[in-house]
C-alpha cells in the first residue's frame, strides 16, 4: 500500500502572511488540525491548531494580529505519494508527529497523510493473510507518537505536582 492510497488530497493551505484567526477558521471549516504553509506553491512550513493555541496563550495579542509565519514550524517532515505507507508510519513514529505533508519530486504539495487516514484504512488480519495496513500498525505508531519525548522531565513534573 502506498501513501497515495491513504492520504487526503483536498488540503486546506495558507500563506505565511495569513493571520491566526483566518487559519483557525480554515481549520474549522476544513475539519482539520493542520495547515501546510505555502509560498509560491512550495511547502515552507506547517501550522497546527496546537501552535495557534500556544501562540495565543503566550503572546498577549489577538489572533488577527499574529501572522502564521511568526509561529509556524519550519522543521517539517514529509513523504512522497509513492512511498510505502510503512515508510510514512516510521517517520510518524520517529518524529512523534500526527501528520505528514505529501510532497512530490517537484516539491509540490499533493496531500497530507494523518493518523486519521491511517486508522480509517487499517484492517483486521483474517486468517493467514495479513492486510497491508493492520490495527497493530496503527497502535504501534500511535503509541510511539504519544510517548513523552523527555520521560525524565515528565516524571519529575508529575512528582512535583503530586
Residue, then its C-alpha position, 0 to 999 in steps of 0.5 A: x500500500x502506498x501513501x497515495x492510497x491513504x492520504x487526503x488530497x483536498x488540503x486546506x493551505x495558507x500563506x505565511x502572511x495569513x493571520x491566526x484567526x483566518x487559519x483557525x477558521x480554515x481549520x474549522x471549516x476544513x475539519x482539520x488540525x493542520x495547515x501546510x504553509x505555502x509560498x509560491x506553491x512550495x511547502x515552507x512550513x506547517x501550522x497546527x491548531x496546537x501552535x495557534x493555541x500556544x501562540x495565543x496563550x503566550x503572546x498577549x495579542x489577538x489572533x488577527x494580529x499574529x501572522x502564521x509565519x511568526x509561529x509556524x514550524x519550519x522543521x517539517x517532515x514529509x513523504x512522497x505519494x509513492x512511498x510505502x505507507x510503512x515508510x510514512x508510519x516510521x517517520x510518524x513514529x520517529x518524529x512523534x508527529x500526527x501528520x505528514x505533508x505529501x510532497x512530490x519530486x517537484x516539491x509540490x504539495x499533493x496531500x497530507x497523510x494523518x493518523x486519521x487516514x491511517x486508522x480509517x484504512x487499517x484492517x483486521x488480519x483474517x486468517x493467514x493473510x495479513x492486510x497491508x495496513x493492520x490495527x497493530x500498525x496503527x497502535x504501534x505508531x500511535x503509541x510511539x507518537x504519544x510517548x513523552x519525548x523527555x520521560x525524565x522531565x515528565x516524571x519529575x513534573x508529575x512528582x512535583x505536582x503530586 
